[in-house]
């Protein structure tokens, strides 16, 4: 199984579609407010331009993750409709820059598992912007490290910059004192006892046993 076949590293759902924003099991009452931005519909593109213009001037402190995900969707739809970041910025109007459009369109392009963490408030949108600067599996590595190590936005930005300069994400994490792949698990007591028992019999550490079991399950 290749990474692309098993683990999409970018968006697979239609651009501008409220896949997460419109899911009541995730967004609750906010799902009713979800807007679809259709790049092929002139009226929808016009709405996207209006949303982007407002989004670009909204103080970050006053915006929640749902507002930011909607703004990201509008940015991505505007890019798809106009063809370039520059054209999208020009369509949105004064005060909207190419870097602004680019960084939020990239957030919209993140794979669903990472966007879910943003929607649930576990990864800040401001951190997601830097995760989205990466490509491929590095996006997942940095996203999960953000959760497991409570990385600050500044740390996420620094690590993303190091990776874009040629370092591997694991090296960049290790350089700032974070161990890639380290995850604390809480197991039911019966499972815990059995893991410990089998690890002792086989002469391995519990994490080796768990890793082998998970590899067999996911493989």
C-alpha positions in Angstrom: 0.0 0.0 0.0 1.4 3.4 -1.0 0.9 6.5 1.1 -1.4 8.0 -1.5 -3.5 4.8 -1.6 -3.9 4.4 2.1 -3.3 7.8 3.6 -4.4 10.8 1.4 -2.1 13.8 2.3 -4.4 16.4 0.8 -8.1 17.0 0.4 -10.2 14.4 -1.4 -13.6 16.1 -1.2 -14.8 18.8 -3.6 -13.3 22.3 -3.1 -15.6 24.5 -1.1 -17.8 21.7 0.1 -18.7 21.9 3.8 -17.8 18.3 4.5 -16.9 19.0 8.1 -18.6 22.4 8.6 -21.9 20.9 7.5 -21.7 17.7 9.6 -23.9 18.1 12.6 -22.2 15.3 14.5 -19.0 17.5 14.4 -20.2 21.1 14.2 -23.5 20.8 16.1 -25.8 23.7 15.6 -23.1 25.4 13.5 -23.8 22.9 10.7 -26.9 24.8 9.8 -24.8 27.8 8.9 -22.4 25.9 6.6 -22.1 27.4 3.2 -21.0 25.6 0.0 -18.7 27.6 -2.2 -19.0 26.2 -5.8 -16.2 27.4 -8.0 -18.4 26.7 -11.1 -21.3 28.9 -9.9 -20.8 32.7 -10.5 -23.1 33.6 -7.6 -21.3 31.3 -5.3 -17.9 32.7 -6.4 -19.2 36.2 -5.7 -20.2 35.1 -2.2 -16.8 33.5 -1.7 -15.1 36.8 -2.7 -17.3 38.7 -0.1 -16.4 36.1 2.6 -12.7 36.3 1.8 -12.8 40.1 1.9 -14.4 40.0 5.3 -12.2 37.2 6.5 -9.0 39.1 5.6 -10.0 42.0 7.9 -11.4 40.0 10.8 -9.3 40.3 13.9 -7.9 36.8 14.7 -8.9 37.1 18.3 -12.6 37.5 17.3 -12.7 34.5 15.0 -13.3 30.9 16.0 -12.3 27.8 14.1 -15.6 27.5 12.2 -15.3 31.0 10.9 -11.7 30.3 9.8 -12.6 27.0 8.2 -15.3 28.8 6.2 -12.8 31.5 5.2 -10.3 28.9 4.1 -13.0 27.2 2.0 -13.9 30.5 0.4 -10.2 31.2 -0.4 -9.8 27.8 -2.0 -13.0 28.1 -4.0 -11.9 31.5 -5.2 -8.5 30.2 -6.3 -10.2 27.3 -8.2 -12.7 29.7 -9.9 -10.1 32.3 -11.0 -7.2 30.0 -11.7 -4.4 31.7 -9.7 -3.7 33.1 -6.2 -3.1 36.5 -7.7 -6.5 36.5 -9.6 -8.2 35.3 -6.4 -6.7 38.2 -4.4 -7.7 40.7 -7.0 -11.2 39.4 -7.1 -11.6 39.6 -3.4 -10.6 43.3 -3.5 -8.4 45.7 -1.6 -6.7 44.4 1.6 -6.6 40.8 0.4 -3.1 39.6 -0.4 -1.7 36.7 -2.4 0.0 35.2 0.8 -3.3 35.4 2.7 -5.2 33.6 0.0 -2.4 31.0 -0.4 -2.0 30.1 3.2 -5.8 29.6 3.9 -6.4 27.8 0.6 -3.7 25.4 1.8 -5.5 24.8 5.1 -8.6 23.9 3.1 -6.4 21.4 1.2 -5.3 19.5 4.4 -6.6 15.9 4.6 -9.8 15.3 6.5 -8.1 13.8 9.7 -6.2 17.0 10.2 -9.1 19.3 9.4 -11.1 17.4 11.9 -8.6 18.2 14.6 -8.9 21.9 13.7 -12.7 21.7 13.8 -12.6 20.1 17.2 -10.3 22.8 18.5 -7.4 20.5 19.1 -5.2 22.1 16.5 -5.4 25.9 16.3 -6.1 27.3 12.8 -3.0 29.4 13.2 -0.9 26.2 13.6 -2.8 24.5 10.8 -1.5 27.3 8.4 2.0 26.1 9.1 1.2 22.4 8.9 -0.3 23.1 5.5 3.0 24.6 4.3 4.3 21.0 4.2 3.5 18.3 1.7 3.0 14.6 1.8 3.3 12.5 5.0 5.2 15.4 6.8 1.8 17.0 7.3 0.6 14.1 9.4 3.9 13.9 11.3 3.8 17.5 12.3 0.0 17.5 13.0 0.2 14.5 15.4 3.4 15.9 17.0 1.4 19.1 17.6 -1.2 17.1 19.5 1.1 14.7 21.4 3.6 17.3 22.5 1.3 20.4 22.9 3.5 22.3 20.4 3.0 26.1 20.3 2.2 27.9 17.1 5.7 29.3 17.2 7.2 25.8 17.5 5.0 24.5 14.6 6.1 27.4 12.4 9.7 26.9 13.2 9.6 23.1 12.5 7.7 23.7 9.2 10.4 26.2 8.2 13.1 23.7 8.9 11.4 21.0 6.9 10.9 23.4 4.0 14.6 24.1 4.1 15.4 20.4 3.6 15.3 18.7 7.0 13.1 15.7 7.6 10.2 16.4 10.0 11.5 13.8 12.4 14.9 15.5 12.5 13.3 18.9 12.9 11.2 17.6 15.9 14.2 15.9 17.5 16.3 19.1 17.2 13.8 20.9 19.5 13.6 18.1 22.0 10.5 16.2 20.8 10.7 12.4 20.2 8.9 11.5 16.9 6.5 8.6 17.4 6.2 8.9 21.1 2.5 8.4 22.2 1.1 7.8 25.6 -1.6 5.2 25.7 -4.2 4.3 28.3 -5.3 0.7 28.1 -8.1 -1.2 29.9 -6.5 -3.0 32.9 -7.1 -6.5 31.3 -5.4 -5.4 28.0 -2.6 -3.8 30.0 -1.9 -7.0 32.0 -1.9 -9.1 28.8 0.5 -6.7 27.0 2.8 -6.8 29.9 2.6 -10.7 30.2 3.2 -11.3 26.5 6.0 -8.8 26.4 7.7 -10.5 29.3 7.4 -13.9 27.7 8.7 -12.7 24.4 11.5 -10.7 26.0 10.5 -7.4 24.3 9.4 -4.0 25.5 5.6 -3.4 25.6 5.8 -0.7 22.9 7.5 -3.2 20.5 4.6 -5.6 21.1 2.0 -2.9 20.6 3.7 -1.6 17.5 3.8 -5.1 16.0 0.1 -5.6 16.7 -0.9 -2.3 15.2 1.3 -2.9 12.1 -0.4 -6.2 11.6 -3.8 -4.6 12.0 -3.2 -1.7 9.7 -1.1 -3.5 7.2 
